């Protein structure tokens, strides 16, 4: 519990720095965790009547840094959410004051006035608290009890980053439950809606019938189930989850079962109650570069609800069909599975799906050509991390060696590399990961 108290103290320091500012330049990432972090801080800053300008970005690079420099004056405050811990050298060029609310492993000496990062107090940022969790702790310190309702968005970010609800996340969840911000129901961890539609086009769980509504219909007929998933009785839920568990047992990783069956978080004070629907909407808006719609949802703007729900359903369907087609193109290295793609709909979801449901025995690397560069998504499992895998280190080293950059978490990481460097990058990544896994095996030998 001392670690959580220490993290709360860092959050208080950040809140004091923010409170002393007349204007905040807020920069956040474009995935569900980054967008929910931005939503938390936007609501908290508005309540304190602190002026702010918000930008959502896919990555923190030279171009973004230049834009920040142009829009801030020395002494003004730049607040980074879900980024900044791995870009200390880059951020040291900023003339403005910096606060970082993040959960990625820190690299180098940070130039920030305050950093709220779980790694600095002994909490694992990959699994135990997301950036939206750190943002919530800061909002809580900034506005007191009135900001407890923002715990719902912190839960959204943690679910979006596929985290565990232990340590700091458990603390936030407990507050959310006590305050009536979140409630729980048991079942399959998917969005609400018609059973056939949900099982056909949810990327998780990725079953042998996913993407094929005719097969899903037969599966449900055998079980005697129909209608909307959220209206199933307790007995019907047990029947469905047992049947899904049997399908997953054939091939999926051990953590896949735990990830898709259990407690569903119901957001009692947000416009979209099912957390998985909320996460899907945020990720969709981020990918389609309509972050304004995602933020409007986080700010409870009822007028965008129908539009974002439609966008999300359409995108999710396309994504599932895209993943199903790309599974045939996966190749195997010595220590990794990998794929080369162009303009993939969602490299992170593709990578997560493969490593959880198709090839859990090795890490998966997706190389995607987009916007004139190669964007990398790497995913592992907690079991592989226990064997020595550190994707953050592997992708950072391999990307740096070919003129790019990378980083993230030990279990999930990303990178950007120049065009034409794919073969060298994959070879280096494969070698580094092989060394990580072999070293751990050798150390365990008696």
N, C-alpha and C positions, 0 to 999 in steps of 0.2 A: 504493500500500500504506500510505502515511502516514495516509490518511483512515481506513483500517480500524484502525490502531494507535490513532489518536485516539479512535475510537468505543469500542475496547476499554478505553481509559483512563477514559472516561465510565462505562462499565459497572463498572469497578473501584470508582469513587467511589460508585456506587449500591449496590454489594454491601457496601461498608464501612458505609454509612448503614443498610442493612437489618440487617446483622449486629449493629449496636449497639442494635437495637430488641428489646424483649421481646414486642411484639405488632404485627402488621401488618394494617391494614384494606385488603384487596385488592379493587379494582374493575376489571372488564374488560368488553369489548364482547361482543355476542352472536353475532358471525359466526365463521367457521372460524378466522380469524387471532386474534381476541380470545379465543376459547375455548381454542385451543392455547397462547396466551400465559399464560392463567390456569392451564392444566394444567402448564406448565413451572414457573411460580412456586410453585404448590401443592406439586409434587414436591420442588423445591429447598428451600422453607421447611421442609417436613416433615423432610427429611434433616438440617437444621441445628437441628431441635427448636425452631423459632420459631413461636409460636402465631399463627394468623391467622384472620380471618373474611373469606369471599369472597362477593361479589355480582356477578352478571352483569346488565348493563343494555343496553337498545337504544340509548340516547343519554344524554349527560351534560347534565342540565338542572337547573332550580331544585329539582324534586322530589327528584332523586337527591342533590343537594347537601344538602338538608335532612336526608335520611336518614343521610348520612355524618356530619353535624354531631352528630346525636343519638347515634350509635354510637361516637364517638371523643372522647377528652379532649385538651386542649391538650398538645402535646409528643409525642403518639402519632403513629405513621406511617401515612399513607394512600398506597398504591401504586396508581397508575393504569396500566393496560395498554391499548394500542390506542386511547387517547383522552387528552385533557387538553392537547395542544399548541395547540389552537385555542380554548380556553376559559379563557385566563389571567385575564380580568376576573372570571369566575364563581368560579374557584378561589381567588382572592385573599381571598375571604370566609371560607375555612376557617381554623380556629384550629389544627388539627393540622399537623404537618410533612408535606411532600408529596414524593414521587418519581414521575416520569413516565417510562414506557418506551413510546415511541410512534414512529411513522414518518410521521405527517401533518405538513404544513408548519406551522411555528410561527407564531402570530399574537399580537402583543403581548409584553410583558415577563412571563416566567413567574414565579410566586411559589414555585415548587418549589425545594427544597434541591438536588436533582439532577435533570437532564433527560437521558435517553439518547435522542437523536433524530439520525438520520443526516444530516438537513438541516444541523445545526449544525457538521458536520465536512466538508461538501461531498459527501455521498453522497445520491443521489436515492431518497427513501423510497417513491415511487410504484412503482418498478420493481426496486430493487436490495437492499432489505431490508425485511422486514415487522416488525410489532410483536413477533411471536413470535421473530423473529431477534434483536431487541434484548433480549428477555426471556432468550433462550438465552445471550447474551453475559454478562448479569448472573448467571445461574445458574452459568455456567462460572467466573466470577470468585468467586462465593460458595462453591462446593463443590469446585472443582478437577476432576480427571479423572473422578471418579464421576458427574459431571453431563454428560459427553460424550454419553451415551445420549439426552439430551433434544434433541439435534440433530434427531432424527426428527420431533418435534413442531414444531420451527422450520421444517422443510421443508414440513410440512402447512400452516402458516400462509402461507408464501410462495406455495404452489400455490393455496391458497384465494383469495389476493389477485391471482392471475394475474400473478405477477412473473417477472422474468428471472433466470437463475442466472449472474450476473456480479457483480463487485465483492464486497460483503459476503456476498451469498447464495452466491457461488462459494466463498468462504472457509469458510462453514458447511458447505456440501455436501462440500467436500474433507475436512473433519474427520470428517463423518459416514461417508463412504466408507472412510476410513482406519481408523476405529474399528469398522467392520463394522455400524454402526447402520442404514445404508441401502445397498441394492444397486440396480443398474440393469438394465432390460431394454428392448429396442426394441419399438415398436408404436404402436397407437392409444391416445392418452392418455384412457382411460375406465376405469370400474370393471371388476372381474372378473364372470364369470357367463355365462349362455347368450347366444350371439351375437344371436339375434333379440330377446331382452329388452333387452340392452345397447344395441343400435343403435336400437331403437324408443323407448326412454325415457331416453336420456342427453341432457341439454340441450346438451352439446357432444360431438362436432360436431353442429350443427343442420342436418340435410340435408333435401332435398325429400321424403324418405321417413320422416323422424322423426315418431313418433306414429302411424305406420300399419304395424303388424306384418305385415300381408299383403304390402305392398310391400317391406318389409325381407326377408321370406322369399323373394320372387322375386329380389331383388337378390343374396342369398346363394346361391340355387340356380344363378344364372348364373355366379357365381364358383366354385361347387363347394365351398362352405364350410359347416361345421356344427359343433355342439358348443360347448364353452366357449371364450371368447376367450383366456383365459390358457394354454390347452393347444394353441394353434395352433403349427404348425412355423414355422421361419424363412421358408420359402418361402410358406406360407399368409399369414403376417403381411404380407409384401411385396405379395402379391396384394390383400389387403384395403386396406392403406394407399394403394396406387396408385389403386384404384377410388374411395376416399373423396376423395383429392386431386383427381381428375378432376371429381367432383361439386362440390367447394368452389371450383374454379377458375372456375366459371360466375358466381358472385355474391359470394362471401365476401371479406373484407378480406385483404390480403397476410399480416397477422400471424395470421389464423385458422389457416392451414395449419401454421405453425410451432407454434401453440398446441396442436394436436391430434395431431400426428404426431412421434414422436421418442422420447426417453428417458422411461420410466415409472419412478418411484421406488418401490422396494419397501422397506417399513419392517420391518426384520428383528427389532426388539425391541418392537413394538406389537401389540395384539390384532388389528388390521385391517391386513394387509400392504400392500394396494394404496392408495396415497396418495389416489387419486380417490374411492375408496369412503369413506375416512376423512373427507375434506373434505365429501363429501355428507352423511355422518352428522352432522357438527358443524353444518353449515348448517341441516339439517333440525331438529335439536334446538333451535337458536337461534330459528328461525322459529316452531316449535310451542310455544315457551316451556317447554321441558323441559331447560333448560341443565344441570340436575343429572345427567341421563343422559349428556350430552356429557362433562362433567367426570369422571364415573365411568369412561368409556371412556379418557379421557386418563390417569386414575390406575390403569389396567389392572385394572378390576373386571370379571372374566369373567362375572359374573352378569347384566350388562346387554347382553351382546353380541347375543344373538338378538333382543331387543326393539328395539335401535337399528337393526339391519340391516333388520328388517321395516318399521319406521317410515320409514327412509330410502327404501327401494324404493317404498313406497306414495306417499310425498310426491313423489318424483321423477317418478313416472308422472303424478300429478295436475298437477304443475307443467308438464311438457312439453305436456300436452293443453291446459292453460290458456294457455300461450304461443301455441300454434298457433291457438287461437280468437281471441286478442287481436291477432294480426298483422293481422287484417282491420279493426281499429279505429284503426290508426295514422294520424296526420295530419301534414301537412308545413307548417312555417313557412317563413320566408325563409332562416334559417341553421340550423334544427334540425328533426328529426323528433320528435314527441311523442305521448303518449297520456294520457288521463284514465281512471283506473280506481277501483274501490271494492273494498277488501279483496282485492287481488291476492295470490296465493300467495307470489310472490317478485319484488319490483320490480327488485332488483339483477340477478337472473338474466335477467329479461325484457329489461332495458336492455342487458346485455352481449350477449345473443343477437341483438338487433336490430342493434346497431352492428357486430357481428363478421360476421354471416351474412346480413343482409337489406339494410340501408341503411348501408354503411360510409362513405359519402361525407360525411355530416354527423353531429354529435353527436346522441344520443338522450336525451330527458328523459321520465321516467315520473312522473306525478303520481297518487298513490294516497291515497284517503280511508280513514283507519283510525284508530280510537280517538279520534275527535273532532277530529283535525287532518289536514292534508295532508302526507304524507311523500313526499319527492322522491328519486329516484335518477337521476343523470346519468352517462352513459358516453360516452367518445370512443375514439379509436384513437391509437397512437403516431404515426402519420402525421399526424393532425390536430393533435396536440400540437406536432409539428415545424413545423406551419404557423401556430402561435401560440395554439392552444386552451389555456385554463386554466380548467377546470370549477370548481375550488375557488374561484377568485376570482369567476367568473360567478355561481355559486349562492349564495355568501356575500353578494355585493352585492345580487342580486335578492331574496333571502329577507329580508335586513335591511331593504330598502326597503318591504316589505309587512308588517313586524312579526314576522318569523320569524328563523331563524338557519341557517347552513349552512357547509360547508367540506369539506375532504378532500384529494384529490390533483388534479393537473392533468388526469389521464386518467379519473378516477373520483371522483365526489363525491356528497354527499347534503345534504338540507336538510329543515327542518320549517317549514311556514307555516300561518297561520290559515285556517279554512274561508272560502270566498268570495273568496279572493285569487288563484285560479288564473290567470285571464285576464291580470291585471296582472303576475303573476310570470313567466308564459311570455313575455309581450311584452318585459319587461325582459331576461330571459335571452337571448332571441333577438337583441335589439339588442346586448347586451354581447358575445356570441359573434361576431356579425357584425363588430363593431369589432375584436375580437382577430384574426380571420382576415384582414380587410382590411388592418389595420396591418402585419401580417407580409408580405403580398403587396406593399404599397407600399414597404416597407423593402428588399425584394429587387430592386426595379426599378433598372436602371442609371441 
